[in-house]
């Protein structure tokens, strides 16, 4: 009987695939070809990503375990099996993270005049400075909390850094005998409003351009006698808690969605611990006291062999050392908008406009679109969706001004956007007070689509102009994330957008749209139809080709349909930045599918979809990944890009990515990721796209 090897999985575990993605981020920190401070930034991003993973994904698994849900992951693992696999995958990554810092980045920084020092290693004059800094800037705002009878273990907030201190009172003599001093545990919260890394003055003998830092906890540790005079400090250690941020609000019973979100934020503050980080040299007694006080399970304790909370290394990347960073990029103004005096609505009316951020300026395109509408006397109405933005956003100021001018302004603020809930609640309330019509989203769905519409009164009658994008209306992230957006006055598309806004703000039940692909009402079916069409072409002996660029691929039915297309002979290229639950390159299942992941100085965030359609090329852009939540549990919109020149622009972007050999990982048939060997001096995708933008100005 012929022996067969183990069956290859058809679907990969989402959580483990995400950890593979974060491992690729860590590889960026380990890449000596990148500028030094950029490598430090990637190390900080790795740590920050892991924080969010524990809060959301591990938190979700904890919730499932506590509720005794029997659901298995798409690869058949139970909750307990997934948690074990996650721990097994993370521990080697943490070891690599610390190795990267101590053996590589830390000494490299020192060789470039940037020193991160231990307090004990400081010369006397720098210690004197630290002690003065402690007395003036730190001591007054610290609040030590002792754990003694009548004072239970203090509540420790999510991701806050705490110093645990074990104290002993002096021994006292009674009747000729010494009584051992009482011991107590004290928790000190490191202030969030002070820098983690305290900048030091140059010491004698150091070069004037040398930058030296010491950790805030190092300064506090050296001055504990000031906090506890007369007491003996037995030990002190920094530790950190991560709490569960996953939740399931029962929106069906919510009379007031805004109030329920506010209640959920309060519940989240008290949520259970999903990770406790403590240094490996902490005594067993202190360790057990913290574990018992926080009611943490042993599997959720992570021993740290270096600095706790390494995402604070991001502070060091703000040092003004351009020689240790990527060359500065200034986004160009899209050529068709280069004339500051040109009317953006005339430009859009003359033909669709595609913009690509951050290569092309967000301020000179998207922001200009809205501010022009505000200042335009012909504008009657402005409508927008806001998923993640900032309180200081120029959009907020512009929309308030438009409402004050008497224009009809309607904004959907998605207050359920994870980790932005509080900010979005405050934002929504601010807009409402200014007279803006604010909608808080739909019950049971998140509104993730990126839409803006402007209605103008023109000589020919009312005309609507829209922007449909792949990224949030956030001026800050628009400089860091790659996204594309389409401006159009095509009546068919603008009518669809108008109908979609009616669905979002009113009671419309419209489910059929002329050109837009809208979730959750029809997007999945239309994508499946287009894949089926490529399958039919392949079976008829015609060329069949699909390209999908997205952040993540997880939806089971989409993956199975892609497998079917591969088996029919359809060539499929997938550019997936984050996790991917599809297994490519497996004979008899996915041999015609290639999956790559591209990382770089900007976060690849755009979603672009291409279908060959027997030579009648079709391109789509929008807000949705091929994930179950995007197709079924969110309001999403994807638009066709029909202008031939704009299609060529999108194809050039995709072709550059598919040919990249500088910062690309290729997914193997065994589900591992292998970095494509960088070719000497070969520019990466993002370098090429920056140059492409500059060339457009010639």
LOVOTI-52690 format. One record per residue (C-alpha): residue number from 1; x negated, y, z. Coordinates in Angstrom, 3 decimals. Layout:
BEGIN
NUM/X/Y/Z .
...
end
This chain:
BEGIN
1/0.000/0.000/0.000 .
2/-1.415/3.376/-1.005 .
3/-2.105/5.655/1.926 .
4/-0.783/9.164/1.768 .
5/-2.001/12.188/3.625 .
6/0.148/14.289/5.911 .
7/2.990/16.073/4.229 .
8/2.276/19.720/3.527 .
9/4.803/22.067/5.125 .
10/7.227/23.864/2.858 .
11/7.718/26.742/5.284 .
12/5.227/28.330/7.661 .
13/5.808/29.614/11.156 .
14/6.438/33.343/11.143 .
15/4.640/34.046/14.422 .
16/1.521/32.102/13.507 .
17/1.442/33.658/10.050 .
18/1.627/37.094/11.665 .
19/-1.359/36.202/13.847 .
20/-3.205/35.250/10.661 .
21/-2.443/38.750/9.365 .
22/-3.844/40.330/12.524 .
23/-6.917/38.170/12.135 .
24/-7.437/39.819/8.747 .
25/-7.252/43.196/10.491 .
26/-9.948/41.980/12.878 .
27/-12.077/40.978/9.899 .
28/-11.951/44.603/8.764 .
29/-13.529/45.588/12.083 .
30/-16.211/42.962/11.528 .
31/-16.996/44.137/7.984 .
32/-20.351/45.907/8.031 .
33/-19.650/47.511/4.643 .
34/-17.044/49.815/6.208 .
35/-17.980/53.069/7.952 .
36/-18.643/52.521/11.643 .
37/-15.835/54.574/13.172 .
38/-13.380/53.033/10.706 .
39/-14.405/49.626/12.015 .
40/-13.721/50.844/15.540 .
41/-10.311/52.007/14.321 .
42/-9.511/48.561/12.920 .
43/-10.531/46.980/16.225 .
44/-8.121/49.332/18.008 .
45/-5.382/48.545/15.456 .
46/-5.911/44.824/16.077 .
47/-5.316/45.396/19.796 .
48/-2.317/47.661/19.222 .
49/-0.772/45.150/16.816 .
50/-1.163/42.440/19.434 .
51/0.606/44.587/22.032 .
52/3.610/44.936/19.731 .
53/3.520/41.231/18.906 .
54/3.817/40.317/22.575 .
55/6.570/42.842/23.233 .
56/8.690/41.849/20.235 .
57/7.868/38.348/19.089 .
58/6.656/36.647/22.257 .
59/9.349/38.576/24.103 .
60/11.936/37.130/21.733 .
61/10.683/33.608/22.372 .
62/10.887/34.215/26.116 .
63/14.484/35.354/25.737 .
64/15.307/32.227/23.746 .
65/13.692/30.030/26.362 .
66/15.537/31.727/29.210 .
67/18.874/31.402/27.428 .
68/18.176/27.716/26.645 .
69/18.734/28.289/22.918 .
70/17.937/25.126/20.979 .
71/17.079/26.855/17.704 .
72/13.834/25.734/16.124 .
73/11.616/27.861/13.909 .
74/11.782/27.375/10.152 .
75/8.818/24.998/10.393 .
76/10.619/22.893/13.007 .
77/8.867/23.998/16.212 .
78/10.656/24.406/19.526 .
79/10.240/27.596/21.545 .
80/7.762/25.913/23.904 .
81/5.746/24.513/21.002 .
82/5.574/27.953/19.420 .
83/4.376/29.578/22.647 .
84/1.652/26.955/23.037 .
85/0.577/27.389/19.409 .
86/0.521/31.182/19.822 .
87/-1.696/30.955/22.887 .
88/-4.038/28.536/21.113 .
89/-4.277/30.875/18.110 .
90/-4.785/34.076/20.127 .
91/-7.577/32.990/22.472 .
92/-10.227/32.575/19.720 .
93/-9.154/35.923/18.264 .
94/-9.674/37.631/21.625 .
95/-13.121/36.073/21.904 .
96/-13.964/37.355/18.408 .
97/-12.615/40.797/19.350 .
98/-14.908/41.066/22.369 .
99/-17.854/39.690/20.437 .
100/-17.269/42.316/17.741 .
101/-17.280/45.080/20.356 .
102/-20.176/44.035/22.583 .
103/-22.542/42.543/20.020 .
104/-21.774/44.723/17.031 .
105/-19.826/47.958/17.342 .
106/-20.957/49.066/20.797 .
107/-24.690/48.854/19.979 .
108/-24.095/50.293/16.501 .
109/-22.365/53.332/18.009 .
110/-25.310/53.831/20.360 .
111/-27.730/53.719/17.433 .
112/-25.740/56.570/15.869 .
113/-25.797/58.730/18.975 .
114/-22.436/57.683/20.456 .
115/-22.783/55.931/23.797 .
116/-20.049/54.304/25.854 .
117/-21.714/53.915/29.245 .
118/-21.064/52.260/32.567 .
119/-20.890/54.630/35.520 .
120/-23.590/52.679/37.355 .
121/-25.981/53.212/34.433 .
122/-25.551/56.993/34.322 .
123/-28.365/59.344/35.300 .
124/-27.781/61.391/38.441 .
125/-26.641/64.574/36.694 .
126/-23.942/62.728/34.725 .
127/-22.756/60.983/37.887 .
128/-22.459/64.379/39.558 .
129/-20.360/65.579/36.616 .
130/-18.093/62.507/36.854 .
131/-17.625/62.967/40.580 .
132/-16.680/66.604/40.040 .
133/-14.289/65.609/37.258 .
134/-12.689/63.103/39.609 .
135/-12.258/65.630/42.392 .
136/-10.782/68.360/40.189 .
137/-8.921/66.495/37.453 .
138/-8.124/62.993/38.713 .
139/-7.813/62.869/42.501 .
140/-4.823/65.262/42.756 .
141/-2.622/63.209/40.414 .
142/-3.377/59.676/41.597 .
143/-0.763/57.895/43.734 .
144/-2.117/54.759/45.427 .
145/0.665/52.331/46.365 .
146/-0.101/49.816/49.115 .
147/1.538/46.401/49.268 .
148/2.310/46.007/52.960 .
149/5.363/44.895/54.967 .
150/8.178/47.274/54.110 .
151/6.508/48.211/50.830 .
152/7.073/45.481/48.221 .
153/4.913/44.963/45.166 .
154/5.301/48.129/43.087 .
155/7.048/48.177/39.734 .
156/4.465/48.308/36.951 .
157/5.637/49.792/33.685 .
158/5.017/48.344/30.256 .
159/1.446/48.721/28.927 .
160/0.384/50.954/31.808 .
161/-3.140/50.400/33.076 .
162/-3.397/49.647/36.774 .
163/-6.323/49.298/39.127 .
164/-5.929/46.720/41.839 .
165/-7.956/47.482/44.960 .
166/-8.468/45.125/47.899 .
167/-9.177/47.045/51.106 .
168/-10.202/46.038/54.563 .
169/-9.800/48.066/57.726 .
170/-12.862/48.262/60.016 .
171/-13.179/45.532/62.608 .
172/-12.186/46.600/66.097 .
173/-13.462/45.457/69.480 .
174/-11.111/44.265/72.233 .
175/-12.249/42.725/75.554 .
176/-15.709/42.034/74.235 .
177/-14.445/40.322/71.058 .
178/-14.372/41.647/67.491 .
179/-11.081/41.294/65.594 .
180/-11.421/40.966/61.842 .
181/-10.048/43.972/59.981 .
182/-6.670/43.885/58.238 .
183/-6.752/43.429/54.475 .
184/-4.372/45.101/52.059 .
185/-3.798/45.365/48.313 .
186/-3.324/48.755/46.668 .
187/-2.275/49.521/43.118 .
188/-3.443/52.703/41.382 .
189/-1.889/53.625/38.051 .
190/-4.316/55.229/35.623 .
191/-2.768/58.524/34.534 .
192/-1.450/58.480/30.964 .
193/-2.155/62.199/30.586 .
194/-5.911/61.842/30.999 .
195/-8.321/60.518/28.367 .
196/-9.410/56.896/28.715 .
197/-12.949/57.918/27.768 .
198/-14.406/60.844/29.717 .
199/-16.842/62.882/27.642 .
200/-20.118/63.541/29.443 .
201/-22.534/66.469/29.179 .
202/-25.908/65.687/27.660 .
203/-28.371/64.343/30.174 .
204/-31.966/65.495/30.411 .
205/-33.970/63.941/27.620 .
206/-30.968/63.204/25.412 .
207/-30.667/64.749/21.965 .
208/-28.279/67.682/21.796 .
209/-26.049/65.891/19.298 .
210/-25.713/62.784/21.462 .
211/-22.173/61.967/22.575 .
212/-21.735/59.990/25.765 .
213/-18.565/58.645/27.333 .
214/-17.622/56.742/30.448 .
215/-14.305/55.030/31.095 .
216/-11.747/56.716/33.319 .
217/-11.510/53.591/35.449 .
218/-15.276/53.733/35.903 .
219/-14.986/57.252/37.288 .
220/-12.150/56.243/39.621 .
221/-13.947/53.102/40.784 .
222/-17.016/55.113/41.751 .
223/-14.901/57.419/43.901 .
224/-12.603/55.010/45.692 .
225/-14.116/56.106/49.001 .
226/-12.485/59.486/48.385 .
227/-9.089/57.804/48.060 .
228/-9.504/55.465/51.018 .
229/-11.738/57.163/53.615 .
230/-12.662/54.889/56.467 .
231/-11.638/51.744/54.577 .
232/-13.925/49.141/53.094 .
233/-13.397/48.404/49.395 .
234/-13.787/44.673/48.894 .
235/-13.059/44.561/45.168 .
236/-11.359/46.496/42.418 .
237/-10.251/45.517/38.935 .
238/-8.258/46.932/36.058 .
239/-5.232/44.947/34.872 .
240/-2.348/45.542/32.494 .
241/1.195/44.276/32.060 .
242/3.156/43.796/28.838 .
243/6.933/43.600/29.165 .
244/9.586/42.105/26.926 .
245/10.946/44.631/24.426 .
246/13.171/42.142/22.594 .
247/16.879/42.452/23.206 .
248/20.254/41.575/21.779 .
249/22.780/44.332/22.293 .
250/26.401/43.271/22.073 .
251/27.362/46.015/19.661 .
252/30.763/44.525/18.965 .
253/31.836/45.517/22.483 .
254/30.171/48.918/22.354 .
255/32.582/51.830/22.483 .
256/29.645/54.211/22.425 .
257/26.591/52.993/20.516 .
258/24.521/55.937/21.744 .
259/25.240/55.128/25.397 .
260/24.473/51.464/24.854 .
261/21.084/52.233/23.320 .
262/20.271/54.466/26.289 .
263/21.282/51.655/28.664 .
264/19.140/49.209/26.723 .
265/16.122/51.504/27.107 .
266/16.646/51.476/30.874 .
267/16.966/47.663/30.863 .
268/13.821/47.326/28.771 .
269/11.847/49.269/31.359 .
270/12.668/46.549/33.903 .
271/12.291/43.621/31.476 .
272/10.266/40.550/32.356 .
273/6.518/40.270/31.941 .
274/5.325/38.426/28.827 .
275/1.600/39.047/29.276 .
276/-0.696/39.876/32.179 .
277/-4.252/40.886/31.294 .
278/-6.808/40.622/34.075 .
279/-10.627/40.534/34.058 .
280/-12.154/37.089/34.348 .
281/-14.225/38.080/37.392 .
282/-11.186/38.982/39.516 .
283/-11.060/36.949/42.713 .
284/-8.587/34.103/42.934 .
285/-6.870/35.818/45.881 .
286/-6.224/39.094/44.033 .
287/-5.228/37.228/40.899 .
288/-2.639/35.208/42.778 .
289/-1.300/38.274/44.562 .
290/-0.681/40.036/41.240 .
291/0.807/36.940/39.612 .
292/3.163/36.409/42.545 .
293/4.055/40.092/42.756 .
294/4.945/40.284/39.074 .
295/6.468/36.790/38.927 .
296/4.318/35.851/35.956 .
297/3.979/32.334/34.631 .
298/0.459/30.956/34.435 .
299/0.646/30.578/30.630 .
300/1.236/34.312/30.292 .
301/-2.009/35.270/32.059 .
302/-4.875/36.267/29.792 .
303/-8.382/36.534/31.203 .
304/-10.205/39.455/29.603 .
305/-13.959/39.351/29.088 .
306/-14.352/43.060/28.429 .
307/-12.378/46.299/28.463 .
308/-8.673/45.926/29.166 .
309/-6.503/47.703/26.573 .
310/-8.891/48.070/23.656 .
311/-6.408/50.024/21.562 .
312/-7.692/53.028/23.552 .
313/-10.797/52.788/21.371 .
314/-8.703/54.797/18.921 .
315/-9.709/57.873/20.958 .
316/-13.308/57.412/19.835 .
317/-12.313/57.489/16.167 .
318/-11.296/61.146/16.583 .
319/-14.946/62.115/17.055 .
320/-16.009/64.598/14.389 .
321/-18.526/62.425/12.560 .
322/-17.524/62.419/8.881 .
323/-20.682/60.439/8.110 .
324/-19.187/57.513/10.020 .
325/-15.748/57.642/8.387 .
326/-14.158/57.153/4.993 .
327/-14.602/60.192/2.800 .
328/-11.772/62.587/3.391 .
329/-8.838/62.258/1.010 .
330/-6.618/65.192/0.151 .
331/-3.447/64.141/-1.644 .
332/-2.934/65.753/-5.024 .
333/0.218/67.570/-6.027 .
334/2.116/65.464/-8.585 .
335/1.195/67.025/-11.950 .
336/4.810/67.735/-12.910 .
337/5.191/69.695/-9.657 .
338/1.865/71.520/-9.894 .
339/3.526/74.838/-10.660 .
340/4.529/76.215/-7.250 .
341/7.130/78.398/-8.922 .
342/8.770/75.587/-10.852 .
343/12.251/74.514/-9.872 .
344/12.009/70.942/-8.603 .
345/15.603/70.285/-9.653 .
346/14.808/71.315/-13.236 .
347/11.826/68.964/-13.176 .
348/13.970/66.045/-12.005 .
349/16.728/66.924/-14.459 .
350/14.220/66.756/-17.307 .
351/13.299/63.179/-16.420 .
352/12.870/60.789/-13.495 .
353/9.858/61.464/-11.280 .
354/7.875/58.725/-9.511 .
355/5.569/59.675/-6.624 .
356/2.949/57.530/-4.923 .
357/1.842/58.444/-1.406 .
358/-0.626/59.199/0.069 .
359/-2.363/59.574/-3.276 .
360/0.220/62.187/-4.235 .
361/1.333/64.752/-1.706 .
362/4.393/63.968/0.403 .
363/4.669/67.628/1.375 .
364/4.619/68.835/-2.242 .
365/7.257/66.333/-3.348 .
366/9.617/64.910/-0.733 .
367/9.402/67.775/1.760 .
368/9.655/70.262/-1.101 .
369/12.778/68.496/-2.372 .
370/14.578/69.078/0.938 .
371/13.260/72.576/1.693 .
372/14.124/73.674/-1.850 .
373/17.646/72.397/-1.336 .
374/17.929/74.342/1.925 .
375/16.814/77.582/0.286 .
376/18.802/77.028/-2.907 .
377/22.105/78.963/-3.002 .
378/23.502/76.371/-5.426 .
379/23.096/73.552/-2.911 .
380/26.387/72.520/-1.347 .
381/25.402/69.376/0.547 .
382/22.351/67.491/1.794 .
383/22.470/63.883/2.993 .
384/19.611/61.825/4.454 .
385/18.836/58.651/6.323 .
386/16.264/58.920/9.114 .
387/14.783/55.679/10.441 .
388/11.509/56.791/11.985 .
389/10.429/60.407/12.078 .
390/9.015/62.867/14.601 .
391/10.564/65.607/16.709 .
392/8.336/68.168/15.007 .
393/9.339/66.887/11.572 .
394/9.794/69.590/8.926 .
395/12.909/67.696/7.812 .
396/14.591/68.297/11.157 .
397/13.888/72.019/11.028 .
398/15.076/72.223/7.426 .
399/18.308/70.300/8.066 .
400/19.177/72.448/11.070 .
401/18.578/75.588/9.034 .
402/20.768/74.245/6.220 .
403/23.611/73.585/8.662 .
404/23.240/77.067/10.118 .
405/23.489/78.475/6.581 .
406/26.841/76.778/6.129 .
407/25.740/73.907/3.886 .
408/27.300/70.490/4.365 .
409/24.604/68.387/6.070 .
410/25.036/64.723/6.971 .
411/22.295/62.615/8.507 .
412/22.291/58.988/9.522 .
413/19.847/58.565/12.414 .
414/19.069/54.920/13.116 .
415/18.848/55.012/16.892 .
416/18.166/51.252/17.028 .
417/14.773/51.555/15.290 .
418/12.526/49.555/17.621 .
419/10.279/51.633/19.923 .
420/11.653/54.860/18.442 .
421/15.026/54.650/20.175 .
422/14.453/57.406/22.728 .
423/12.995/59.793/20.197 .
424/15.795/59.111/17.737 .
425/18.458/59.636/20.416 .
426/16.947/63.020/21.275 .
427/16.613/63.845/17.586 .
428/20.248/62.966/16.881 .
429/21.468/65.066/19.787 .
430/19.374/68.020/18.647 .
431/20.799/67.807/15.125 .
432/24.359/67.521/16.424 .
433/23.975/70.621/18.561 .
434/22.955/72.533/15.440 .
435/26.097/71.524/13.584 .
436/24.696/68.674/11.503 .
437/27.069/65.754/10.917 .
438/25.215/62.878/12.596 .
439/26.029/59.189/12.279 .
440/24.287/56.737/14.614 .
441/24.239/53.723/12.340 .
442/26.573/50.808/11.797 .
443/27.669/48.242/14.351 .
444/25.745/45.017/13.862 .
445/23.378/46.460/11.256 .
446/20.298/48.631/11.224 .
447/20.142/51.255/8.507 .
448/16.669/50.852/7.060 .
449/17.220/52.320/3.596 .
450/15.297/55.487/2.657 .
451/17.688/57.847/0.891 .
452/18.074/61.589/0.421 .
453/20.722/63.259/-1.732 .
454/21.263/66.892/-2.715 .
455/24.520/68.070/-4.294 .
456/24.324/71.294/-6.332 .
457/26.923/73.456/-8.013 .
458/25.627/73.930/-11.552 .
459/27.182/75.530/-14.673 .
460/28.153/72.097/-15.975 .
461/29.739/71.172/-12.637 .
462/28.512/69.366/-9.531 .
463/25.292/67.423/-9.988 .
464/23.593/65.140/-7.480 .
465/19.837/64.623/-7.154 .
466/18.447/61.778/-5.097 .
467/15.212/60.444/-3.681 .
468/14.953/56.701/-3.067 .
469/11.782/55.587/-1.336 .
470/9.977/52.688/0.242 .
471/8.789/54.606/3.309 .
472/10.205/56.638/6.156 .
473/10.794/60.372/6.043 .
474/7.827/60.888/8.328 .
475/5.232/63.454/7.343 .
476/2.572/61.905/9.584 .
477/2.770/58.296/8.440 .
478/3.096/59.482/4.821 .
479/-0.609/60.318/5.027 .
480/-1.502/56.832/6.266 .
481/0.967/54.473/4.540 .
482/1.158/53.713/0.840 .
483/4.680/54.223/-0.450 .
484/6.436/55.001/-3.707 .
485/9.554/57.048/-4.279 .
486/11.833/57.853/-7.196 .
487/13.502/61.213/-7.818 .
488/16.365/60.993/-10.257 .
489/19.517/62.748/-11.428 .
490/20.706/59.692/-13.369 .
491/24.500/59.848/-12.781 .
492/24.807/56.078/-12.462 .
493/22.227/55.899/-9.685 .
494/23.360/59.085/-7.957 .
495/26.956/57.808/-7.977 .
496/25.709/54.617/-6.331 .
497/23.853/56.625/-3.685 .
498/26.950/58.724/-3.019 .
499/29.010/55.555/-2.590 .
500/26.362/54.137/-0.256 .
501/26.461/57.262/1.922 .
502/30.247/56.887/2.093 .
503/29.671/53.322/3.299 .
504/27.220/54.565/5.932 .
505/29.225/57.492/7.239 .
506/32.814/56.435/6.615 .
507/34.840/53.270/6.312 .
508/34.071/52.339/2.722 .
509/33.938/48.620/2.028 .
510/32.415/48.976/-1.426 .
511/30.311/45.948/-2.274 .
512/29.555/46.358/-5.980 .
513/27.114/48.947/-7.212 .
514/26.213/49.803/-10.786 .
515/22.421/49.847/-10.561 .
516/21.368/49.834/-6.906 .
517/20.631/46.565/-5.141 .
518/22.255/47.030/-1.750 .
519/21.979/44.841/1.337 .
520/23.740/43.210/2.974 .
521/26.467/43.177/0.288 .
522/24.725/41.993/-2.863 .
523/20.961/42.387/-2.889 .
524/20.168/38.742/-2.205 .
525/22.497/37.511/-4.963 .
526/21.012/39.917/-7.520 .
527/17.448/38.904/-6.673 .
528/18.443/35.242/-6.963 .
529/20.096/35.967/-10.313 .
530/16.935/37.610/-11.635 .
531/14.791/34.680/-10.503 .
532/17.267/32.271/-12.109 .
533/16.970/34.280/-15.317 .
534/13.175/33.824/-15.272 .
535/13.711/30.096/-14.673 .
536/15.980/29.920/-17.721 .
537/13.376/31.737/-19.834 .
538/10.643/29.352/-18.692 .
539/12.779/26.307/-19.496 .
540/13.441/27.781/-22.938 .
541/9.707/27.975/-23.563 .
542/9.496/31.736/-23.138 .
543/7.038/33.632/-21.001 .
544/8.355/34.038/-17.467 .
545/6.642/36.134/-14.809 .
546/7.511/37.630/-11.412 .
547/5.478/40.020/-9.273 .
548/6.573/40.880/-5.762 .
549/4.772/43.372/-3.532 .
550/6.109/43.500/0.003 .
551/5.179/43.713/3.662 .
552/6.405/40.246/4.612 .
553/8.011/37.148/3.092 .
554/10.123/34.988/5.379 .
555/13.613/34.372/3.968 .
556/14.114/30.632/3.537 .
557/16.482/30.724/0.558 .
558/14.258/33.186/-1.328 .
559/11.228/30.989/-0.706 .
560/13.048/27.878/-1.913 .
561/14.179/29.749/-5.029 .
562/10.568/30.804/-5.709 .
563/9.499/27.167/-5.355 .
564/12.179/26.226/-7.885 .
565/10.908/28.907/-10.252 .
566/7.340/27.688/-9.880 .
567/8.387/24.145/-10.726 .
568/10.172/25.452/-13.827 .
569/6.937/27.077/-15.008 .
570/7.451/30.680/-13.915 .
571/4.199/32.426/-13.052 .
572/4.554/34.229/-9.725 .
573/2.162/36.705/-8.114 .
574/2.984/37.834/-4.590 .
575/1.197/40.679/-2.811 .
576/2.122/40.282/0.853 .
577/0.400/42.502/3.391 .
578/1.667/40.831/6.563 .
579/3.052/37.409/7.346 .
580/4.099/34.965/4.651 .
581/6.103/31.798/5.297 .
582/5.668/30.483/1.728 .
583/2.870/28.033/0.917 .
584/1.299/28.722/-2.521 .
585/-0.691/26.549/-4.871 .
586/0.718/23.169/-3.810 .
587/1.052/20.683/-6.650 .
588/4.649/19.690/-7.206 .
589/5.985/22.591/-5.178 .
590/4.249/25.935/-5.730 .
591/1.343/25.416/-8.107 .
592/2.337/28.483/-10.151 .
593/2.486/30.824/-7.151 .
594/-0.424/32.957/-5.975 .
595/-0.283/34.939/-2.728 .
596/-2.762/37.686/-1.896 .
597/-2.998/40.202/0.930 .
598/-4.681/43.584/0.563 .
599/-5.890/45.671/3.485 .
600/-7.645/49.015/3.399 .
601/-7.934/52.490/4.831 .
602/-4.196/52.989/4.217 .
603/-1.467/50.611/5.335 .
604/0.109/48.936/2.304 .
605/3.808/49.624/2.828 .
606/5.397/49.964/-0.620 .
607/7.816/47.371/-1.993 .
608/7.662/46.847/-5.742 .
609/9.351/44.037/-7.690 .
610/8.787/43.106/-11.337 .
611/10.612/40.650/-13.598 .
612/9.363/39.973/-17.126 .
613/12.848/39.199/-18.509 .
614/11.608/37.864/-21.848 .
615/9.759/41.094/-22.591 .
616/12.466/43.501/-21.380 .
617/10.456/44.431/-18.316 .
618/12.361/45.342/-15.160 .
619/10.867/47.155/-12.166 .
620/12.438/47.836/-8.795 .
621/11.331/49.771/-5.720 .
622/12.986/50.213/-2.356 .
623/13.068/49.603/1.357 .
624/13.589/45.837/1.594 .
625/11.153/42.979/2.058 .
626/12.186/39.427/1.255 .
627/13.107/38.714/4.856 .
628/16.387/37.451/6.250 .
629/16.847/40.586/8.358 .
630/16.383/42.867/5.327 .
631/18.764/40.906/3.143 .
632/21.463/40.140/5.715 .
633/21.136/42.290/8.849 .
634/20.142/45.719/7.565 .
635/21.454/48.300/5.158 .
636/18.840/48.459/2.403 .
637/18.680/49.915/-1.084 .
638/16.472/49.056/-4.021 .
639/16.610/50.996/-7.254 .
640/15.546/50.104/-10.770 .
641/12.837/52.237/-12.355 .
642/13.856/52.477/-15.983 .
643/11.698/55.205/-17.507 .
644/9.047/53.474/-19.629 .
645/6.225/55.770/-18.533 .
646/7.075/55.275/-14.888 .
647/7.206/51.515/-15.459 .
648/3.708/51.711/-16.907 .
649/2.591/53.617/-13.813 .
650/3.973/50.900/-11.564 .
651/2.362/48.189/-13.687 .
652/-1.013/49.902/-13.426 .
653/-0.673/49.932/-9.625 .
654/0.203/46.238/-9.579 .
655/-2.545/45.281/-12.040 .
656/-5.175/47.078/-9.953 .
657/-4.040/45.172/-6.886 .
658/-3.918/41.808/-8.613 .
659/-7.475/42.280/-9.898 .
660/-8.914/43.541/-6.598 .
661/-12.101/41.870/-5.367 .
662/-13.080/44.298/-2.617 .
663/-10.511/43.913/0.156 .
664/-8.282/40.993/-0.806 .
665/-7.478/37.734/0.941 .
666/-6.162/34.746/-1.016 .
667/-3.782/32.316/0.678 .
668/-4.887/28.699/0.254 .
669/-2.668/25.631/-0.292 .
670/-3.448/24.589/3.311 .
671/-1.913/27.912/4.483 .
672/-5.250/29.408/5.539 .
673/-6.448/32.751/4.222 .
674/-9.799/33.181/2.508 .
675/-11.289/36.531/1.652 .
676/-12.211/36.899/-2.001 .
677/-15.956/37.418/-2.154 .
678/-16.440/41.159/-2.638 .
679/-18.319/42.034/-5.799 .
680/-21.224/44.414/-5.398 .
681/-20.121/48.048/-5.712 .
682/-16.652/47.010/-6.897 .
683/-14.161/49.692/-5.832 .
684/-11.211/48.504/-3.798 .
685/-7.570/48.960/-4.715 .
686/-7.141/52.140/-2.746 .
687/-10.363/53.706/-4.026 .
688/-9.181/53.026/-7.560 .
689/-5.769/54.531/-6.858 .
690/-7.366/57.663/-5.425 .
691/-9.435/57.986/-8.570 .
692/-6.347/57.330/-10.691 .
693/-4.611/60.226/-8.959 .
694/-7.576/62.532/-9.562 .
695/-7.713/61.501/-13.221 .
696/-4.074/62.539/-13.640 .
697/-5.116/66.126/-13.011 .
698/-7.462/66.195/-16.006 .
end
